Amino acid sequence: MLAGIFVVAGVLAWAGSRLWNAVGTLPSVPVAAPVVLALIATILTATALSIRSRLGAQRERDPRAKGVDPLMAARAVVLGQASALVSALVAGAYAGLGLFLILDGLDYGTRRSQVVYAALAVVAAALVVAAALFLERVCKLPDDDDDGDGSPPRA
């Protein structure tokens, strides 16, 4: 689903960039976009590592272990899912814009820098998606020991 969002957003951003460029000047890619996305990826990764270490300490029955509140873990999963979806959308939008800038020509120095900022934003958004998926995996409940087909156990 994330790849589909990326592709659709990329196509729409490319088409929108063509239209916007034909009408007037194309808006620029903010320099802060890759920085903010990288910061979000760092926060998601730190959260995942913190929860993973707490869960590991609980499994080892460490008496000093801080427990993981189930509600906090559920919120972390929702944060990870939302971050992955939005980052896939953002990555597609910047990829579409960058593709338009490359295909339209890099005649101006500002266009070259815009392509670099767009590429960095796509990479940073991909890091957010990876960190969000890692956070979801850390917070996933272990599978049951039964066969998992939903039928009652046989006697």
Salt bridges, closest charged atoms under 4 A:
ASP62 OD1 - ARG64 NE 3.69
ASP104 OD2 - ARG111 NH1 2.47
